Amino acid sequence: MSLKQQASQGAEINEKLAALMTNSNAVRAIASAVEGTLGPKGLDTMLVDKFGD
């Protein structure tokens, strides 16, 4: 395998890892937003933006 092919594969792995980390962070953000609404003692929660909508 040539050095160019190895570098190309390394870049592909870095892109896949970056996508995986982005997805992981998105899941964590959603989980933290809804954690209080889950379970038998969950509360109703309203999400409001800065304009009150």
C-alpha positions as CSV (number, residue, x, y, z in Angstrom):
1,M,0.0,0.0,0.0
2,S,1.4,3.4,-1.0
3,L,1.8,6.3,1.4
4,K,-0.9,8.2,-0.5
5,Q,-3.4,5.4,0.0
6,Q,-2.6,5.2,3.7
7,A,-3.0,9.0,4.1
8,S,-6.4,8.8,2.3
9,Q,-7.6,6.0,4.6
10,G,-6.4,8.0,7.7
11,A,-8.5,11.0,6.5
12,E,-11.5,8.8,6.0
13,I,-11.2,7.4,9.5
14,N,-10.9,10.9,10.9
15,E,-14.0,12.0,9.1
16,K,-15.9,9.0,10.4
17,L,-14.7,9.6,14.0
18,A,-15.7,13.3,13.7
19,A,-19.2,12.2,12.5
20,L,-19.5,9.7,15.4
21,M,-18.5,12.4,17.9
22,T,-21.0,14.9,16.5
23,N,-23.8,12.3,16.7
24,S,-22.8,11.4,20.2
25,N,-22.9,15.0,21.3
26,A,-26.3,15.5,19.7
27,V,-27.7,12.4,21.5
28,R,-26.3,13.7,24.9
29,A,-27.9,17.1,24.3
30,I,-31.3,15.6,23.6
31,A,-31.1,13.2,26.5
32,S,-30.3,16.1,28.9
33,A,-33.2,18.1,27.5
34,V,-35.8,15.3,28.2
35,E,-34.3,13.5,31.2
36,G,-36.8,15.1,33.6
37,T,-39.8,13.9,31.6
38,L,-38.9,10.2,31.8
39,G,-39.9,7.7,34.4
40,P,-42.8,7.3,36.7
41,K,-42.2,10.7,38.3
42,G,-41.6,12.5,35.1
43,L,-42.7,16.0,34.8
44,D,-44.3,17.8,31.8
45,T,-41.8,20.2,30.3
46,M,-42.2,23.0,27.8
47,L,-39.3,24.0,25.6
48,V,-39.3,27.7,24.9
49,D,-37.0,29.7,22.6
50,K,-35.7,33.2,23.4
51,F,-38.8,34.7,21.8
52,G,-41.2,32.8,24.0
53,D,-42.4,30.5,21.2
